[in-house]
Amino acid sequence: MHKLTRRACAVLGLALCASAWAQSATDTARADIAPTGTLRAVINQGNPILASKDPSTGEPVGVSVDLARALAAQLKLPLQLIPVSSAGQSVELVTQEKADVGFFAIDPVRGQGIAFTAAYVQIEGSYLVRQDSPLQKNEDVDRPAHRVVVGKGSAYDLFLTRELKQAQLVRAPTSPEVVSFFMAGPYDVAAGVKQQLESDARHTPGVRLLPGRFMVIDQAMGLPKSRSASAHERLSRFVSDMKASGFVADALTQHRIDGAVVAP
């Protein structure tokens, strides 16, 4: 009986130690990821794949909002959503540590100040032209004198800045303004997220999308590069778990996102 009591006490002690360790690990993750005690998540409402403004409440809704709420719940932290209208604003807030996490297209330029997780979704970049444009395929775009409108600081702005050798980039203030900016000027091509361009094309007579895509955009979560390795590991594990559990796939379905797939 005495041996059983000692054994039971030993087992209980191990359980308590394990529980204390788990709590300590959670506390460390909270402090590493959100040092202010509140998880500050910047939400880019300029990319409909990520989020948009609910017309009835004015609040941000979307896949990125769902992920931010899930992370805050897992860390047992209050959540502050910081809505912005462009990717550039998201990058600036996280790089300057005015936000703890954000949702970004992975890009080496942004990677100078942001530590990315693996991608959680993939989206396509497409071109839009006028109906009477002689351009018929993506390969036709990079020609002398062609002017391509992009959203300033967007993933496709960064990508096309590197890839286009002859065409000239013209930057609209934000991604949602690309098509209206394109239509208002003497431009040849509008570039953007395929779903956004398809939506704009339905309300803009006389335009069409070129077939196919010019890039695949890997969308990830990210936090300031100055944060600890353990913070990055915890966020990376969170994204991996959200993909494996079906959370990301369910969120895409719930928000009726047709232009994206769960990243492998």
Backbone as JSON, one array per atom type, in Angstrom:
{
  "sequence": "MHKLTRRACAVLGLALCASAWAQSATDTARADIAPTGTLRAVINQGNPILASKDPSTGEPVGVSVDLARALAAQLKLPLQLIPVSSAGQSVELVTQEKADVGFFAIDPVRGQGIAFTAAYVQIEGSYLVRQDSPLQKNEDVDRPAHRVVVGKGSAYDLFLTRELKQAQLVRAPTSPEVVSFFMAGPYDVAAGVKQQLESDARHTPGVRLLPGRFMVIDQAMGLPKSRSASAHERLSRFVSDMKASGFVADALTQHRIDGAVVAP",
  "N": [[0.83, -1.2, 0.0], [1.95, 1.17, 0.83], [3.93, 1.43, -1.13], [2.33, 1.76, -3.39], [1.17, 4.2, -2.8], [3.41, 5.86, -2.83], [4.13, 5.55, -5.49], [1.88, 6.56, -6.79], [2.04, 9.19, -5.92], [4.4, 9.91, -7.17], [3.68, 9.71, -9.88], [1.68, 11.66, -9.93], [3.24, 13.85, -9.33], [4.87, 14.0, -11.63], [2.91, 14.56, -13.52], [2.04, 17.05, -12.63], [4.39, 18.48, -12.99], [4.63, 18.31, -15.77], [2.35, 19.71, -16.51], [2.95, 22.21, -15.46], [5.19, 22.8, -17.0], [4.05, 22.93, -19.55], [2.35, 25.12, -19.19], [4.26, 27.06, -18.69], [5.57, 27.08, -21.16], [3.5, 28.03, -22.78], [3.14, 30.56, -21.65], [5.63, 31.68, -22.29], [5.49, 31.66, -25.1], [3.36, 33.43, -25.48], [4.51, 35.81, -24.5], [6.64, 36.09, -26.26], [5.46, 36.28, -28.82], [3.46, 38.23, -28.54], [4.33, 40.78, -27.0], [3.11, 42.95, -25.71], [0.99, 41.97, -24.37], [-1.4, 41.86, -25.63], [-2.64, 40.45, -28.58], [-1.81, 41.83, -31.52], [-3.09, 42.07, -34.59], [-2.61, 42.76, -37.92], [-4.81, 43.45, -40.55], [-5.29, 43.09, -43.9], [-7.52, 44.59, -45.81], [-7.59, 45.1, -48.44], [-7.16, 42.98, -50.07], [-9.22, 40.62, -51.25], [-9.02, 37.88, -50.92], [-7.92, 37.59, -48.46], [-9.3, 39.26, -46.57], [-12.21, 41.33, -45.98], [-14.37, 44.2, -45.66], [-17.13, 43.95, -43.58], [-20.24, 44.78, -44.79], [-22.46, 45.34, -43.21], [-21.64, 45.62, -40.55], [-19.22, 46.9, -40.62], [-16.92, 45.79, -39.73], [-13.82, 43.92, -40.08], [-13.8, 40.88, -41.95], [-13.1, 37.46, -42.81], [-10.72, 35.0, -44.07], [-8.18, 35.55, -42.96], [-8.91, 36.95, -40.68], [-10.27, 34.98, -39.25], [-8.13, 33.23, -38.74], [-6.51, 34.87, -37.15], [-8.16, 35.2, -34.91], [-8.26, 32.55, -34.03], [-5.58, 32.09, -33.35], [-5.22, 33.94, -31.26], [-7.02, 32.86, -29.42], [-5.8, 30.39, -28.94], [-3.43, 31.21, -27.72], [-4.52, 32.36, -25.56], [-5.05, 35.12, -25.34], [-6.12, 38.57, -25.44], [-7.46, 40.06, -28.44], [-6.52, 42.4, -30.88], [-7.63, 43.76, -33.76], [-6.24, 45.26, -36.61], [-7.29, 46.97, -39.12], [-6.31, 47.58, -42.5], [-5.78, 49.06, -45.77], [-4.03, 48.2, -47.7], [-1.32, 46.05, -48.82], [1.19, 47.13, -48.44], [0.87, 48.79, -46.19], [0.39, 46.87, -44.23], [2.87, 45.54, -44.2], [4.52, 47.61, -43.32], [3.54, 48.14, -40.7], [4.04, 45.72, -39.31], [6.8, 45.38, -39.69], [7.75, 47.61, -38.32], [7.05, 46.87, -35.82], [4.6, 47.64, -34.83], [2.51, 46.06, -35.04], [1.85, 42.65, -34.23], [1.47, 40.3, -35.71], [0.87, 39.46, -39.16], [-0.58, 39.05, -42.45], [0.67, 37.88, -45.37], [1.89, 37.96, -48.78], [4.53, 35.87, -49.6], [7.71, 37.2, -50.04], [11.02, 38.05, -51.08], [11.93, 40.7, -50.64], [10.19, 41.75, -48.7], [10.88, 39.94, -46.79], [13.13, 40.89, -45.58], [12.49, 42.26, -43.3], [10.54, 40.79, -42.1], [9.6, 37.71, -40.64], [8.54, 34.86, -42.14], [5.97, 32.34, -42.04], [5.41, 28.98, -43.31], [3.52, 28.83, -46.38], [-0.04, 29.26, -46.22], [-2.18, 29.47, -47.94], [-2.53, 29.45, -51.54], [-2.6, 31.74, -54.19], [-3.56, 33.17, -57.38], [-1.88, 35.29, -59.7], [-3.01, 37.54, -62.14], [-3.52, 38.98, -65.46], [-5.32, 41.79, -66.77], [-6.96, 43.19, -69.56], [-8.1, 45.6, -72.05], [-11.05, 44.94, -74.01], [-10.61, 45.17, -76.76], [-7.9, 44.95, -76.97], [-4.74, 44.08, -78.45], [-3.28, 42.19, -77.13], [-3.01, 38.8, -76.27], [-2.04, 36.75, -74.72], [-0.16, 35.95, -71.7], [2.56, 36.19, -72.19], [2.72, 38.21, -74.02], [2.79, 40.6, -72.72], [5.19, 41.77, -71.68], [6.57, 43.95, -73.3], [8.2, 46.6, -75.15], [7.05, 49.9, -74.43], [4.61, 49.08, -73.37], [2.38, 49.67, -70.7], [1.88, 48.78, -67.43], [-0.44, 48.49, -64.92], [-0.24, 48.32, -61.42], [-0.95, 47.47, -57.96], [0.4, 49.53, -55.55], [3.22, 48.38, -53.82], [2.25, 45.82, -53.6], [2.25, 42.17, -53.75], [2.47, 41.34, -56.4], [3.4, 43.65, -57.58], [6.02, 43.76, -56.48], [7.0, 41.35, -57.53], [6.72, 41.69, -60.36], [8.31, 43.9, -60.71], [10.81, 42.79, -60.56], [10.67, 40.9, -62.64], [9.65, 41.89, -65.14], [11.12, 43.11, -68.02], [10.96, 44.93, -70.1], [8.42, 46.2, -70.29], [6.65, 48.92, -68.69], [6.02, 49.69, -65.3], [3.19, 51.03, -63.66], [2.01, 52.54, -60.8], [-0.87, 52.13, -58.93], [-2.57, 53.6, -56.09], [-3.6, 51.64, -54.24], [-4.36, 48.08, -54.22], [-7.22, 47.49, -54.66], [-7.88, 49.66, -56.24], [-6.8, 49.34, -58.72], [-8.05, 48.54, -61.22], [-9.92, 50.63, -61.77], [-8.13, 52.75, -61.89], [-6.61, 51.92, -64.06], [-8.57, 52.0, -66.1], [-9.03, 54.7, -66.24], [-6.88, 55.85, -67.45], [-4.32, 56.0, -70.09], [-3.48, 53.17, -70.33], [-2.09, 49.84, -70.74], [-2.31, 47.31, -69.54], [-3.7, 45.74, -66.65], [-2.66, 44.47, -63.56], [-3.1, 41.91, -61.11], [-4.57, 40.2, -58.23], [-6.22, 37.28, -59.17], [-8.93, 36.71, -58.45], [-9.86, 39.22, -57.55], [-9.6, 40.75, -59.9], [-11.37, 39.37, -61.58], [-13.78, 39.87, -60.27], [-13.9, 42.69, -60.5], [-14.01, 42.87, -63.29], [-16.54, 41.94, -63.87], [-18.1, 44.1, -63.34], [-17.2, 46.04, -64.96], [-17.5, 47.15, -68.07], [-16.21, 46.05, -71.25], [-13.72, 44.85, -70.78], [-11.3, 42.17, -70.3], [-9.86, 39.15, -68.98], [-6.57, 37.93, -69.42], [-5.79, 34.6, -70.43], [-4.83, 32.01, -68.1], [-2.1, 32.44, -65.77], [0.28, 34.75, -64.36], [1.83, 34.43, -62.18], [2.15, 32.48, -59.15], [0.98, 33.12, -55.99], [2.23, 32.76, -52.84], [0.71, 32.73, -49.83], [1.25, 33.74, -46.55], [1.58, 33.72, -42.91], [3.16, 36.19, -40.86], [5.67, 37.64, -38.71], [7.43, 40.24, -36.85], [10.87, 40.3, -37.76], [12.65, 40.63, -35.76], [11.68, 39.3, -33.58], [11.83, 36.41, -31.38], [13.36, 33.17, -32.13], [11.83, 31.11, -31.12], [9.3, 32.24, -31.08], [8.77, 32.46, -33.81], [8.82, 29.74, -34.48], [6.61, 28.83, -33.0], [4.5, 30.22, -34.24], [4.74, 29.2, -36.81], [4.17, 26.51, -36.36], [1.53, 26.75, -35.57], [0.29, 27.61, -38.0], [0.79, 25.35, -39.59], [-0.7, 23.43, -38.19], [-3.28, 24.49, -38.5], [-3.69, 24.17, -41.22], [-3.49, 21.36, -41.48], [-5.6, 20.47, -39.91], [-7.84, 21.13, -41.33], [-8.93, 23.58, -40.95], [-8.2, 25.89, -42.44], [-9.1, 25.22, -45.03], [-11.85, 24.97, -44.51], [-12.42, 27.61, -43.79], [-11.94, 28.96, -46.2], [-14.02, 27.9, -47.71], [-16.26, 28.73, -46.2], [-16.14, 31.51, -46.46], [-16.49, 31.74, -49.12], [-14.38, 31.76, -51.01], [-13.08, 31.52, -54.06], [-10.8, 31.8, -55.54], [-8.49, 30.68, -54.47], [-6.37, 28.13, -53.03], [-5.69, 25.65, -50.51], [-2.41, 25.72, -49.35], [0.21, 23.36, -50.12]],
  "CA": [[0.0, 0.0, 0.0], [2.87, 2.29, 0.93], [4.56, 1.55, -2.44], [1.35, 2.32, -4.31], [1.02, 5.61, -2.49], [4.59, 6.57, -3.33], [4.07, 5.54, -6.96], [0.84, 7.51, -7.18], [2.57, 10.53, -5.7], [5.39, 10.17, -8.21], [2.94, 9.96, -11.12], [1.04, 12.96, -9.78], [4.29, 14.86, -9.43], [5.24, 14.13, -13.04], [1.8, 15.23, -14.2], [2.07, 18.46, -12.25], [5.55, 19.07, -13.65], [4.3, 18.44, -17.19], [1.38, 20.78, -16.62], [3.67, 23.46, -15.21], [6.04, 23.05, -18.17], [3.18, 23.35, -20.65], [1.91, 26.48, -18.9], [5.43, 27.92, -18.88], [5.79, 27.2, -22.61], [2.45, 28.91, -23.29], [3.47, 31.91, -21.19], [6.77, 32.15, -23.09], [5.0, 31.93, -26.45], [2.58, 34.67, -25.41], [5.42, 36.94, -24.34], [7.46, 36.21, -27.47], [4.65, 36.68, -29.98], [2.69, 39.45, -28.23], [4.95, 41.32, -25.79], [2.27, 43.94, -25.02], [-0.1, 41.28, -23.67], [-2.53, 41.81, -26.56], [-2.22, 40.06, -29.92], [-2.17, 42.86, -32.5], [-3.05, 41.45, -35.92], [-2.97, 43.68, -38.99], [-5.68, 42.78, -41.52], [-5.32, 43.8, -45.18], [-8.84, 44.49, -46.44], [-7.45, 45.38, -49.87], [-7.05, 41.69, -50.78], [-10.42, 39.88, -50.87], [-8.67, 36.53, -50.51], [-7.56, 37.67, -47.05], [-10.34, 39.87, -45.73], [-12.97, 42.45, -46.53], [-15.15, 44.87, -44.63], [-18.53, 43.53, -43.52], [-21.03, 45.98, -45.07], [-23.46, 45.61, -42.18], [-21.02, 45.98, -39.27], [-18.0, 47.68, -40.81], [-15.8, 45.06, -39.16], [-13.16, 43.02, -41.02], [-14.16, 39.46, -41.93], [-12.37, 36.71, -43.81], [-9.85, 33.91, -43.65], [-7.13, 36.06, -42.07], [-9.54, 37.29, -39.41], [-10.51, 33.71, -38.56], [-6.84, 32.73, -38.25], [-6.08, 35.74, -36.05], [-8.98, 34.85, -33.74], [-7.85, 31.22, -33.56], [-4.28, 32.23, -32.69], [-5.44, 34.62, -29.98], [-7.66, 31.89, -28.52], [-4.8, 29.39, -28.56], [-2.49, 31.85, -26.81], [-5.31, 32.9, -24.45], [-4.75, 36.55, -25.31], [-7.08, 39.45, -26.13], [-7.09, 40.31, -29.83], [-6.77, 43.7, -31.5], [-7.54, 43.75, -35.22], [-5.86, 46.56, -37.16], [-7.6, 46.91, -40.55], [-5.65, 48.51, -43.42], [-6.3, 48.91, -47.13], [-3.01, 47.76, -48.65], [-0.26, 45.18, -48.32], [2.29, 47.98, -47.99], [0.6, 49.22, -44.82], [0.6, 45.7, -43.38], [4.31, 45.33, -44.08], [5.08, 48.69, -42.51], [3.16, 47.99, -39.29], [4.73, 44.58, -38.71], [8.24, 45.67, -39.7], [8.0, 48.59, -37.27], [6.58, 46.26, -34.57], [3.34, 48.23, -34.37], [1.6, 44.91, -35.06], [2.59, 41.43, -33.89], [1.36, 39.35, -36.81], [0.16, 39.91, -40.34], [-0.85, 38.04, -43.48], [1.43, 38.45, -46.48], [2.49, 37.15, -49.84], [5.96, 35.7, -49.32], [8.56, 37.89, -51.01], [12.33, 38.29, -50.46], [12.07, 42.08, -50.19], [9.5, 41.83, -47.42], [11.57, 39.06, -45.87], [14.21, 41.6, -44.9], [12.02, 42.7, -41.98], [9.45, 39.93, -41.62], [9.84, 36.27, -40.64], [7.33, 34.22, -42.65], [5.69, 30.92, -41.87], [5.1, 28.36, -44.59], [2.27, 29.34, -46.94], [-1.28, 28.56, -45.85], [-2.97, 29.39, -49.17], [-1.9, 29.92, -52.77], [-3.53, 32.46, -55.06], [-2.99, 33.4, -58.7], [-1.79, 36.64, -60.24], [-3.48, 37.55, -63.54], [-3.54, 40.24, -66.2], [-6.58, 42.23, -67.37], [-6.76, 44.14, -70.66], [-9.35, 46.02, -72.69], [-11.59, 43.93, -74.91], [-10.03, 45.3, -78.1], [-6.44, 44.92, -76.89], [-4.11, 43.03, -79.27], [-2.63, 41.21, -76.26], [-3.8, 37.59, -76.17], [-1.47, 35.81, -73.74], [0.7, 36.61, -70.72], [3.88, 36.46, -72.77], [2.65, 39.42, -74.85], [2.77, 41.8, -71.88], [6.5, 42.38, -71.48], [7.03, 44.53, -74.56], [8.46, 48.04, -75.03], [5.93, 50.85, -74.49], [3.45, 48.62, -72.62], [2.31, 50.19, -69.33], [1.17, 47.8, -66.61], [-0.87, 49.07, -63.64], [-0.19, 47.41, -60.27], [-1.17, 48.09, -56.66], [1.7, 49.89, -54.96], [3.71, 47.56, -52.72], [1.62, 44.5, -53.59], [3.14, 41.05, -54.08], [2.72, 41.3, -57.85], [4.28, 44.8, -57.84], [7.39, 43.33, -56.18], [7.37, 40.29, -58.48], [6.86, 42.22, -61.72], [9.48, 44.8, -60.7], [11.98, 41.94, -60.86], [10.52, 40.03, -63.81], [9.42, 42.59, -66.4], [12.37, 43.72, -68.51], [10.72, 45.98, -71.1], [7.2, 46.94, -69.97], [6.78, 49.9, -67.61], [5.02, 49.57, -64.24], [2.54, 52.24, -63.17], [1.49, 52.1, -59.51], [-2.08, 52.68, -58.33], [-2.35, 53.72, -54.64], [-3.88, 50.36, -53.57], [-4.81, 47.02, -55.14], [-8.61, 47.62, -55.1], [-8.03, 50.78, -57.18], [-6.03, 49.06, -59.94], [-8.86, 48.53, -62.45], [-10.44, 51.98, -62.02], [-6.95, 53.53, -62.29], [-6.31, 51.44, -65.42], [-9.6, 52.48, -67.03], [-9.01, 56.16, -66.31], [-5.69, 56.35, -68.14], [-3.92, 55.34, -71.34], [-2.63, 52.05, -69.93], [-2.27, 48.65, -71.57], [-2.58, 46.1, -68.76], [-3.85, 45.82, -65.19], [-2.21, 43.22, -62.94], [-3.62, 41.76, -59.76], [-5.08, 38.9, -57.78], [-7.2, 36.84, -60.16], [-10.3, 36.86, -57.96], [-10.18, 40.64, -57.54], [-9.78, 41.19, -61.29], [-12.62, 38.77, -62.09], [-14.88, 40.62, -59.66], [-13.94, 44.01, -61.14], [-14.38, 42.71, -64.7], [-18.0, 41.75, -63.95], [-18.75, 45.41, -63.21], [-16.5, 46.98, -65.84], [-17.68, 46.74, -69.46], [-15.13, 46.23, -72.2], [-12.42, 44.32, -70.34], [-11.21, 40.72, -70.23], [-8.64, 38.63, -68.39], [-5.76, 37.04, -70.24], [-5.86, 33.24, -69.88], [-3.71, 31.53, -67.29], [-1.6, 33.27, -64.67], [1.7, 35.12, -64.52], [2.53, 34.01, -60.96], [1.41, 31.9, -58.02], [1.32, 33.88, -54.79], [2.18, 32.0, -51.59], [0.24, 33.61, -48.76], [1.71, 33.21, -45.26], [1.57, 34.63, -41.77], [4.5, 36.68, -40.56], [5.86, 38.48, -37.53], [8.68, 40.99, -36.99], [12.05, 39.45, -37.79], [13.36, 40.82, -34.5], [11.13, 38.41, -32.56], [12.67, 35.24, -31.11], [13.19, 31.96, -32.95], [10.72, 30.33, -30.56], [8.05, 32.87, -31.54], [8.58, 32.05, -35.21], [8.49, 28.31, -34.47], [5.25, 28.67, -32.51], [3.59, 30.68, -35.28], [4.83, 28.24, -37.92], [3.44, 25.31, -35.95], [0.11, 27.11, -35.61], [-0.15, 27.58, -39.4], [0.81, 23.95, -40.02], [-1.84, 22.76, -37.55], [-4.51, 25.0, -39.09], [-3.84, 23.52, -42.53], [-3.7, 19.92, -41.31], [-6.89, 20.22, -39.26], [-8.93, 21.5, -42.22], [-9.43, 24.9, -40.58], [-8.02, 26.83, -43.56], [-10.02, 24.8, -46.1], [-13.2, 25.33, -44.08], [-12.55, 29.07, -43.84], [-12.07, 29.33, -47.62], [-15.38, 27.53, -48.12], [-17.21, 29.57, -45.48], [-16.11, 32.87, -47.0], [-16.73, 31.63, -50.56], [-13.18, 32.18, -51.72], [-12.88, 30.6, -55.17], [-9.53, 32.02, -56.22], [-7.35, 30.24, -53.66], [-6.38, 26.74, -52.56], [-4.82, 25.44, -49.36], [-1.04, 25.45, -49.79], [0.67, 22.03, -49.72]],
  "C": [[0.87, 1.25, 0.0], [3.55, 2.56, -0.42], [3.62, 2.19, -3.45], [1.18, 3.81, -4.08], [2.19, 6.42, -3.03], [4.57, 6.66, -4.86], [3.04, 6.55, -7.46], [1.32, 8.94, -7.02], [3.58, 10.91, -6.78], [4.72, 10.51, -9.53], [2.29, 11.33, -11.08], [2.06, 14.08, -9.91], [4.73, 15.1, -10.86], [4.16, 14.88, -13.82], [1.8, 16.72, -13.91], [3.24, 19.19, -12.92], [5.27, 19.31, -15.13], [3.34, 19.6, -17.42], [2.05, 22.14, -16.44], [4.55, 23.83, -16.4], [5.21, 23.57, -19.33], [2.71, 24.78, -20.45], [3.05, 27.47, -19.11], [5.7, 28.16, -20.36], [4.77, 28.13, -23.23], [2.73, 30.35, -22.91], [4.61, 32.51, -22.01], [6.33, 32.52, -24.5], [4.2, 33.22, -26.49], [3.5, 35.89, -25.37], [6.25, 37.18, -25.6], [6.67, 36.77, -28.65], [3.96, 38.02, -29.74], [3.21, 40.08, -26.95], [4.11, 42.35, -25.05], [1.17, 43.28, -24.2], [-1.38, 41.23, -24.47], [-1.99, 41.4, -27.93], [-2.73, 41.09, -30.92], [-1.99, 42.29, -33.9], [-3.49, 42.47, -36.97], [-3.69, 42.9, -40.09], [-5.77, 43.63, -42.78], [-6.66, 43.57, -45.86], [-8.78, 44.79, -47.94], [-7.31, 44.13, -50.71], [-8.23, 40.82, -50.36], [-10.17, 38.42, -50.52], [-8.44, 36.5, -49.0], [-8.71, 38.15, -46.19], [-11.07, 40.95, -46.51], [-13.76, 43.07, -45.38], [-16.6, 44.4, -44.7], [-19.41, 44.76, -43.73], [-22.04, 46.33, -43.99], [-22.86, 46.09, -40.87], [-19.81, 46.9, -39.42], [-16.76, 46.99, -40.3], [-15.13, 44.18, -40.22], [-13.61, 41.58, -40.84], [-13.33, 38.75, -43.0], [-11.46, 35.67, -43.21], [-8.79, 34.41, -42.67], [-7.69, 36.44, -40.71], [-9.79, 36.03, -38.59], [-9.21, 33.15, -37.98], [-6.34, 33.57, -37.08], [-6.86, 35.41, -34.77], [-8.55, 33.51, -33.16], [-6.51, 31.29, -32.84], [-4.42, 32.89, -31.33], [-6.07, 33.67, -28.96], [-6.66, 30.85, -28.04], [-3.81, 29.95, -27.55], [-3.18, 32.41, -25.57], [-4.99, 34.38, -24.23], [-5.91, 37.34, -25.9], [-6.55, 39.79, -27.51], [-7.45, 41.73, -30.24], [-6.57, 43.57, -33.0], [-7.23, 45.15, -35.71], [-6.12, 46.52, -38.66], [-6.85, 47.98, -41.34], [-6.14, 48.2, -44.83], [-5.27, 48.41, -48.14], [-1.98, 46.86, -47.99], [0.91, 46.0, -47.78], [2.11, 48.45, -46.56], [0.8, 48.07, -43.84], [2.08, 45.47, -43.13], [4.92, 46.37, -43.15], [4.78, 48.5, -41.02], [3.9, 46.84, -38.62], [6.23, 44.84, -38.64], [8.62, 46.64, -38.58], [7.53, 48.12, -35.89], [5.39, 47.0, -33.96], [2.21, 47.22, -34.46], [2.46, 43.68, -34.82], [2.58, 40.42, -35.02], [0.61, 39.99, -37.97], [0.06, 38.78, -41.34], [-0.31, 38.58, -44.8], [1.68, 37.44, -47.58], [3.98, 37.08, -49.56], [6.78, 36.36, -50.44], [9.9, 38.2, -50.35], [12.54, 39.72, -49.99], [11.4, 42.26, -48.84], [10.22, 41.01, -46.35], [12.74, 39.71, -45.16], [13.79, 42.03, -43.5], [10.97, 41.82, -41.37], [9.88, 38.47, -41.7], [8.53, 35.58, -41.02], [7.21, 32.78, -42.16], [5.67, 30.28, -43.25], [3.77, 28.93, -45.09], [1.07, 28.55, -46.42], [-2.26, 28.52, -47.02], [-2.12, 29.86, -50.34], [-2.96, 30.59, -53.63], [-2.8, 32.81, -56.36], [-2.96, 34.89, -59.03], [-2.14, 36.62, -61.72], [-3.38, 38.94, -64.14], [-4.94, 40.51, -66.74], [-6.26, 43.27, -68.43], [-8.12, 44.59, -71.18], [-9.77, 44.98, -73.73], [-10.93, 43.97, -76.29], [-8.5, 45.3, -78.1], [-5.87, 43.83, -77.8], [-3.44, 41.95, -78.42], [-3.54, 40.0, -76.06], [-3.29, 36.6, -75.13], [-0.49, 36.56, -72.83], [2.05, 37.01, -71.29], [3.9, 37.73, -73.62], [2.87, 40.7, -74.04], [4.12, 42.51, -71.83], [7.1, 42.84, -72.81], [7.31, 46.02, -74.35], [7.18, 48.85, -75.21], [4.67, 50.35, -73.8], [3.51, 49.16, -71.19], [1.37, 49.31, -68.52], [0.84, 48.42, -65.25], [-0.87, 48.0, -62.55], [-0.57, 48.18, -59.01], [0.17, 48.33, -55.99], [2.04, 49.0, -53.77], [3.11, 46.18, -52.63], [2.63, 43.42, -53.97], [3.47, 41.04, -55.57], [3.5, 42.53, -58.3], [5.74, 44.38, -57.63], [7.88, 42.3, -57.19], [7.64, 40.86, -59.87], [8.01, 43.23, -61.81], [10.74, 44.03, -61.04], [11.88, 41.29, -62.24], [10.35, 40.76, -65.14], [10.69, 43.34, -66.82], [12.13, 44.9, -69.45], [9.48, 46.82, -70.78], [7.44, 47.86, -68.77], [5.67, 49.7, -66.58], [4.5, 50.95, -63.85], [1.79, 51.84, -61.91], [0.24, 52.87, -59.09], [-1.87, 52.72, -56.82], [-2.56, 52.41, -53.88], [-4.36, 49.35, -54.6], [-6.27, 47.17, -55.57], [-8.83, 48.73, -56.13], [-7.4, 50.5, -58.54], [-6.89, 49.19, -61.2], [-9.41, 49.91, -62.76], [-9.31, 52.91, -62.47], [-6.59, 53.2, -63.74], [-7.29, 52.02, -66.44], [-9.54, 53.99, -67.23], [-7.83, 56.72, -67.11], [-5.34, 55.57, -69.39], [-2.98, 54.16, -71.08], [-3.01, 50.79, -70.7], [-2.74, 47.42, -70.8], [-2.81, 46.48, -67.31], [-3.45, 44.47, -64.62], [-2.76, 43.13, -61.53], [-3.97, 40.34, -59.4], [-6.24, 38.5, -58.69], [-8.63, 37.07, -59.7], [-10.75, 38.32, -57.96], [-10.45, 41.15, -58.96], [-11.06, 40.63, -61.88], [-13.82, 39.52, -61.55], [-15.02, 42.0, -60.31], [-14.42, 43.93, -62.58], [-15.89, 42.55, -64.86], [-18.74, 43.09, -63.9], [-18.11, 46.47, -64.1], [-16.65, 46.53, -67.29], [-16.4, 46.94, -70.27], [-13.76, 45.77, -71.75], [-12.48, 42.79, -70.33], [-9.9, 40.33, -69.56], [-7.88, 37.82, -69.42], [-5.79, 35.65, -69.62], [-4.62, 32.89, -69.07], [-3.33, 32.51, -66.2], [-0.15, 33.64, -64.94], [2.5, 34.77, -63.27], [1.58, 33.3, -60.02], [1.9, 32.6, -56.76], [1.15, 32.99, -53.57], [1.86, 32.95, -50.45], [0.57, 32.98, -47.41], [1.38, 34.18, -44.14], [3.01, 35.07, -41.52], [4.5, 37.53, -39.32], [7.19, 39.21, -37.66], [9.9, 40.07, -36.91], [12.86, 39.55, -36.5], [12.84, 39.92, -33.39], [11.96, 37.13, -32.48], [12.39, 34.09, -32.07], [12.03, 31.13, -32.43], [9.37, 30.91, -30.96], [7.74, 32.46, -32.97], [8.19, 30.58, -35.29], [7.05, 28.09, -34.03], [4.23, 29.1, -33.57], [3.58, 29.72, -36.46], [4.07, 26.96, -37.6], [1.93, 25.55, -35.97], [-0.43, 27.02, -37.03], [-0.22, 26.14, -39.91], [-0.39, 23.2, -39.46], [-3.16, 23.2, -38.17], [-4.76, 24.42, -40.48], [-4.21, 22.05, -42.35], [-5.08, 19.6, -40.74], [-8.08, 20.48, -40.18], [-9.49, 22.88, -41.94], [-9.35, 25.87, -41.76], [-8.98, 26.5, -44.7], [-11.45, 25.19, -45.76], [-13.43, 26.83, -44.17], [-12.7, 29.56, -45.28], [-13.48, 29.04, -48.12], [-16.41, 28.47, -47.49], [-17.29, 30.97, -46.08], [-16.22, 32.9, -48.52], [-15.57, 32.18, -51.39], [-12.87, 31.15, -52.8], [-11.48, 30.69, -55.78], [-8.31, 31.58, -55.44], [-7.51, 28.77, -53.29], [-5.46, 26.65, -51.35], [-3.43, 25.07, -49.87], [-0.6, 24.06, -49.33], [1.63, 22.11, -48.53]]
}
